[in-house]
């Protein structure tokens, strides 16, 4: 079986960023456990943000106010599977406890001032809840964005009888509502991953406009970073660990800000030297050729590879290869039994390979900007092939190692996410062309026959991250659910058992892409 790190790009990555006051739990010092969801809100109404988090496992809110940080306030409100949507729904200046239930589309709101509980059905399964003030009355509105038809459904208050229904966006967009014009009202807005463009529908009646800022694979994170009362365009780039901001006060001078969380010293646990705090991506490969996986990470900011060989005794390996913005794709490109250092560069569609056997690098231009690299052994000759998936035409472009002659296969539909792997039992030495369709949460596996093999797995809003969980050589079905910070996986397509692991980032955990990268998005 060929080992390599899978990278997928999806609008699902931006779902968390859509909740402007909800962030994944990061390395925390006050309290919290793995899997908690961090909340920004003013629960005591003193005009200063408080530190809070919501625990999906028991539906409990934990709040440390800014004025009294040592006092822990707890409030049970919500249930496992809910999505926290804190906001000031009654306009008293205090953040209220609120959750939205995806299974029923019901909002449950408990005012922080002890007022009457509000329950309102607004939305449907598959919607994305938006807690924002679209009419500028100082109260949080009930709103959802429906990816299936690109429509916004806004209810100014829970007692309103006249909702606002506005088509704006397409199914693969990411909702990014914010006050971009500074009029005190939240504007309807989406960010399009395919072209990195922001589309804004101003609340003041001005015409719709757009702004290109970001690229495929980024996570949009709008906020007022310069304090001028207007939301700024900002994207977080996981491949580098950087935040790119176009400030409304100074758009001609973009700001690039390192935004990765610190990690602990790896030297004692992994014996690969002392790594400085920063962002590291977990990569897989047999770099020493002993038939066993080595433990390795790649640092996006400078392209450094750190490898702890499984062969003993063996000194740790540190190799610089790649640049910020590259995608690491380690595999055995020269077929000598050892994994080579390799990256794919989205800007020019070029594969850069540094063989471990010779140390002499070579390049292969295959792909173009906007493509997604996918690789494995598609022709079953035991060698890795060059493969890219092009979302614009849903086509797989492959250079098989057995012939060297390019081939193409149209497989997929608009909005699909490529998830190549070895899914078919008895044929685990061949990589299957596969896509996951967010609209129906189904894996479609090309079999060579008239009909694809299908596997329904996951839920709307999930992100597919297939991997060989049980290390048997076959690819297992895996999805990451941002709303609950959980992994769901199914071994070898066995539909009788679905496993769930709830993960966040604890203070002593590593930041890499397996377990999931949950970097803090937005200003503190």
N, C-alpha and C positions, 0 to 999 in steps of 0.2 A: 504494500500500500504506500502511496506517495503522501508524505506529510507536508502540510503547508498551512500558513495562517490565512483564514478567510476574512476578507473585508467586504462589507456590503454597505451600500448607500441607500438611504430610505427616508421618506418624509416622516416615518415613525420616529426617527432620531430627534425630530424637532417638536414632538408632542409635549415633552417636558418643558421646553422653553416657552410653549404657548401659555403655560400657567405662570404669569409674571411674578406671582408671590409664592410659588412653590418650587423648591429645589430638592434634588436628591441629597440625602444625608452625606456629609463629608466627614473628614477627620475632625471630631469635635472634642471639646474639653469639658464643657459644662455637664453634659449628660447625653443620653441617647444610646441606642443599640443599633447593630447592623440591621438595615431594612427600614429604619425610620425615614420619614420625609420631612425635610426642614421647611419651616414656614416663616415668612416675614410678615409681621403685622403689628398693629398698635392696639393691644388687647385692653390696656388700661386708659387709653384716651389722653395720654400726656403729650402727644405729638412726636414721640420718639419710638422707632421701631424696637420691638421686643424680640427676644430669642425664643423660638418655639419649634416644636416638631410634633408630627402626628404619627402614631404607631399603627400600621395597617393590621397587625396581628390581633389587636384588641380594640381598635377604634378609639384610642385614648389620645387626647391632646395634652402635651406637657409644655408649660409656659414659664419662662423666666423673664419677668419684666425688667426693663432697663433701670427703673428706679430701685427695684429690690431683686437683684440678680441671684441672691442666695436662697430666695424663697421659691419653691416649686409649686406651681398651680396646676392641678390636673382636672381634666374634664373628659368624661367618657361621652363621645358623640360620634357615631358612625359604626360601621361594621367592616370586616374583612372584604375586600373587593371594591369598596367605595373609593371615590377620588376626592381629596380635600379641596374645597373651593372657598377659602376664607375671604371675607370682604365685609364692608360696612353696609349691610343691607337696610338698616333702619336710619342711617344718617346721623347717628349720635357721636361720631368721631371715634368709635371703638370697633376693632375688628371682631366680627362675630364668628362663632364656630359653625362651620357649614361643610356638608359633604354632598356629592352627587353620586347617585347609584346607577352605574351603567346598565344593569340588567333591567331596570324599570324606567330610567329617565327621571327619577324623582329627586328633588332638592330637599334636603333636611337642614334647616337653619335654626340655630339656638343663639339668640342675641346675648352678647356679653354682659348687657345690663340687666339680665334676668327677665326680660320681656317674654311675651308669648312665643312659643315655638312656631315656626313657619314651615309648612310642608306644601310643596308644589310640584306637580308633574309637569316637566318641561324638557322635552328632548326624547331621544330614542336610543336604543342600543346601537353603538357604532359612532354616535356623536362625540364631539369634543366639547366639554363644558368650558365656558369663558366667564370669569367673574370680573366685570369691569363696569365703569360708569359711562355709558354711551350717550346719555342725554344731559350730563353735566349738572344733575340735581344734588350731587353729594351722596347719592346712595348707589350701592352696587346693584347692577341689573342682573337678571337671570338670562343667560344667553348660551346658545350652543352653535357650533359650526358643524355642518353635516358634510363630511368628505364625499359621500356617494353622489351628491348633486351640487356641491360647492355653494351651499346656501347658508346664510346666517339667520338664525331665529332669535330675536331679542324681545324680552319681556321686561319693560321698565320697572315694574314692581310685581310682587307675587299676586297682587289683587288686580292687575291690569287685565282688561278685556280686549285691548287692541294691540296685538303684537306687531313688531316690525320684521318683515321677511324680505331679505335682500340677497339675491344671487350675486356672489362675488368670489371668484376663485375656481379652481378645478380640483379634481379628486386627489391629485398628488401634491397639492400645495400644503404649506404649513401655516396655520393661522397665527398672525403676529399683531393683535390689536394693541394700540397704544395711542397716546396723544402726540401725534407728530407735528401738529400745527400750533400747539400751545394755547388752545382755546378752552381748556378745562374739560374737554369731552374726549372720550376714547374713540379713535378712528377705526373703522373696519379696514383690515389689511391682511395680506397674505405674502408669504415668501415662497418663491418657486425654486426648488432644488435643482431642476434641470438646467436653469440658466442663471441662478444666483440673483434673481431680480425681485425687488420688493414692489408690490402693487398696493397703492393707498387710495382709499375712498374717504376723503376728508369729511368730517362732521359739519363743517361750516358751509357746505354746499358747493365748494369749488370743484372743478373737474377732477376726475381720477388721474393720478400720475404714477410714474414708476421710477425706480432708482436701482441700478445694477450695483450690488454690493454683496460679494461672497461668491462661492463656487460650490459645485456639487460635492456633497460630503460634509459641508459646514453645518453648524447648528445655529439658527438665528436667535439672538438674545437682545431684543431692543430694550432700552431703558434710557432715562435721562442721566447720562454719565457726566455731563458738564454743568448740570444744575441750572440750565436756562429755561426750564419749564417745558421743553420739547423733547420728545423721545428721539434718541439717536439710532442710526443704523449700526448694528453690531452683529458680528458672527463669531462663534467659537470654532476653531479649526482643530479637530481632534488629532489629525495627522501631525500637527506641530505642537499642540498644547498652547496655542496663542489665541488671543482675542483681537479681532480687527474692528476698530470703531471709526465711523465717520460722524464726527461731532457736528451738530447743527450750528454751533457757534463758530466752527472753523473747519468747514467741509474740505477745504483745499489741502489740509494737512492731516491725513489719517493717522490714527494712533494704533500702534501695534503693542499689545500688552501680554506678557507671559502670564498665563492663567492656570497653570498646572498646580495641583496640590503637592505638598511635600510628602515624601515617603520615608520610611525608616531605613536605617543602614542595612544593606543586604549582605554585608560581608560575612556575618556570623552564620546566616541561614543558608546562603547559596554559594559561599566561597568563590565569589567572582569579583572580589575587590570592593572598595568603598565607593558607592555611587552617590553622587550629589543629589539633593532633593530635586524632583522634577517629574516629568511624565515619561513612562516607559511602556512600550507595547510588548506583550508576550508573543514570542515567535517560536515555531517548532521546527526541529530538524535534527538530523544525525550528522553533526559537523565533523565528528572524529571517525566516522565510518565503522563503528563497532556493532552496528545493528540495533542500537538503543537510542531513544530520544535523549537529547541533551537539554538542559535547562538554559534558556536564552531570552534576552530582551533586546529591543531596539529603541534607541532614544531619538525621537523625531527632530529635536531642535538642532542636532549636529550630525545625525546619521551614524552614531556609534552603536556597534554591536557588542554585547557582553554575553559570553558563552561559558557555561560551566560544563565541561565535557564529562560524560558518564564514565569514560575510560579512566581508570586510576592506575598509577598516579599520573595526573595531567594538570598542567598549569592552566588557569583561566585564560580565555581568549578575549582580547579587546581589539576590534577592527573598525576603522572608520570607512563606511561605504554608504553613500546616499546623501541626500540633502533634504532640508525642510520642505514638506509638501509631497515627498515621495511616498509610495506605498511599499512596505517591505514584503517580498514574495520569495522567501527562501525555498529552494528546491534543488534537486540534483540535475543541473543543466548539462553537465559534461559527462554524465553517466558513469562516474567512477565509484559510485557507492557512497559518496559523501555529499551532504547538503552544502550548497554554495550560497554565499551572500548575494542577494539580488534585490533590486527595487524596480518598481515601474513608475515612470514619471508622467503624471497626468498632463502636464503642460505641453509635452511633445510626443506622447504616446510611445516612449522608448523604454525598453527593458535594459537595465544595466546589470551585468552579472560579473561577479568576482569569484572564479573557481577556487575552492580550497586546495586543490591539487597543484595548480600552477602559479596562482597569485597574479596572473595576467588577465585583466578585465576585458570584456568584450560587450558589444551592444547589439540590440536587435530592435529595429523600429517596427512596432506592430500595435496599431491602435491610434486613436486620436483623442483630443480633449473631449471629455464627456463620457468616454468609455469606462467600463468597469473591468479590471483584470480578473480573470477566472482561469485557473489552470489546474492541471492534473494530467492523467494518462487517458486521453479520450480515444486513442486508437489501439489501446491494449497491447502496446509493444514494450511496456515496462519503463518507458521514458517520458519525461514531462514534455508537454506541448505548450506552445504559445497561444493563449486564448484571451479574447476580450468580448464582452457583451456590450452592444450598442443600444442604449435605451431608446434612442430616437427612432430606430426602425425594428427594434426587438429581434436583432440578428446576432448570432454567435459567429465570430470570425476566428478561425482556427488554422494554425500551421502545425499539422501533425509531424511528429519527429520521424515517423516511418517513411514519409514521402518528401516532406519539405515543401509540398505544393499547397497553397492556401485553399481552404474550403470555407463555405458559409452555410449556416443553417438558421432559417427563420423559425424561432420558437419563443413564444411569449406574447404578451399583450401590453399595451400602454399601461404604465404604472407597476408592472411586475418587477420583482427583485431577483437577480440571478443568484442561485444557490447551488452551484455545481457540487457534486459529491458522488460517493459510491453507495447508492441506496439499494440497488437490486441484489437480493441474496443469490449466491451462486455466480455472481458476475462482479465480485468485489474488486477485481483488478482493473475494471474499466470505470472511468469517471463518467457520470451521466450528466448530460445537459439538463438542467433543472431550473425552474423558476418558482417563486412563491408569490401568490397573488393576494395583495392586501385586501381587495374588495370581497373575496370569499374565503380568505385564510386557508388557501389550498396550495400544497406543493404539486407541481406538474412535472413529471419526470419523463423525458423523451426515451422511448424504448426501442425505436427503429420500426415498430409496427404502426398500424393505422391510428391507434389511440394511445395517448400517454397514460402512464401509471399516475394515479392521483392519491393524495393523502390530505384529508382535511385536518389541519392542526393549527391551533392558536386562536386568537381573537382579534377583532378589529383594533388597530392601534398597536399591535405587537410588532416586533422586529425579528425577522428570521436570522438565526445564527447557528446553522447546522454544524455538527461536529461529531467526532467519534468518541462518545462518552465512555463506553465500556472497553475501548481499546481492542476491538475484535477485527478491525480492518474495514468495517462498514460504517457509513455515515448515518447518524441518528438524527431524528427530527428534534430541533430545539428552537424555541422562541424566547425572546426577552420581553417582558411586559412592563413598560415604564410606569403605568398607573399603580402597580403594586410592588415595583422594584423586585420582580421575581423572574426566575428561569423556569420554564416548563419544558420537559423533554420526554421523548418516547423512544425506547430502545428498539432498534431494528424493526420499526413499524408495528410493534406489538400494541394493538389498540386497547388492550385490556388494562394496561398500566401506564398512567401518566404521572411523572414525578414533578414535584415543585420544590424549588429552593429559593428562599427569599434572601436577597443579598443587598448590601449597601457597601459603604466603605467605612470601616472602623478605623480608629486612630492608629492601629498597628498593621493595617492591611496594605498590600501593594496596590499601586494603581497600574493596571494593565488591562488589556481588552478581554481577558478571560480569567477570572470573573469579570463582569461588565465594568466598563469604564464609566464611573458616575461622577465626573468632574463637576464642581460647583459652578453653576451658570448664573451670571448676574452680579450686581454690586452687593457688597456686604452692608 
